[in-house]
Amino acid sequence: MKLSDVAKAAGVSQGTASNAFNRPDIVRAEVREKVEAAARALGYAGPDPKGRLLRAGKVNAIGVATTESLDYFFADPYARAMMASISAVCDVRGAGISLVSAANDEKLAWNIQSAIVDGLILFCIEGGERLVELSRERRLPFVALQLAAPDESISVIGIDEFESARAAARHVGALGHRDVAIVALELVDDRIGPVSAEQVDGAFYSGTRDRIRGYLAGMAEFGVDPADVPIFETMNDRPTVIEALESLFADGRRPTALLCMSDRAALIALDWLRARGLSVPGDVSVIGFDGVPEGAVSDPPLTTVAQPIAQMGRMAAEMILDGLEAPRRERVEVELVVRQSTAPARV
């Protein structure tokens, strides 16, 4: 059913019928009532808002995209904090937000192509290259968060992954810890387990690779051989982080410090250690990475490498809403926030 059918049934022009829906204040009441009655009789629900928005050329909405499933935006502390910052900008600007995600590549491509938005913010923790490819096909402005790519044509907001991780390791090393373990994010898709040096070198996700190298470089400054640092790859969720911890503490082994590649993993580690009667930081020091709000109120409060999440979300949202006329690459500084989850190693 089309608007032209309603106009014909009501005995008016298509322009008048359109005004009855979109600019009712300029249409005489009796004419508007005829159009509405014809629409009801024909089962016409009104003009397609998607078409109207697209004709206008700007919809005043941001798409936020990830290769993760939709619950990532709500379950992951980093994503929640980032979304809070993006939402705050949209509230002030009167803009909307569309969440774009999918469990499989085909659905992700369709979702990005169909999203009614002015531009996209890409969560590039994993699958960033695919998100960039799909966004380019859509021909909309986009900005990538945490994409370690040398391509100068891509707008990126991110941190120095290597130096940020090295700062965490230096903190732990300065406290006297030499027996440490790394709870890592994914290096490649859908793989968990112990990580070899060759797997680090061949990592698909360069951010994970660079953080591992930063941790190892920081510990090497205190005489720790990189080969002696166990690394376990996880999917940054409770089941795989627990699997990592069970492996790293198997056979009576007890690292004195855990270098966790996310605050989410670190918070899971705090719970796991406490449930096994191990004190933090008395028995094991734990350091996270991200600076999510939950870390400040955990038991004990979490030492972490804090990214300026609020600043990053605000910058990304403003870049899209203001319009990107040329690619921008913004590197933001992290802060080592020392709380009560790290302490000197026991001798």
Disulfide bonds with the S-S distance in Angstrom:
none
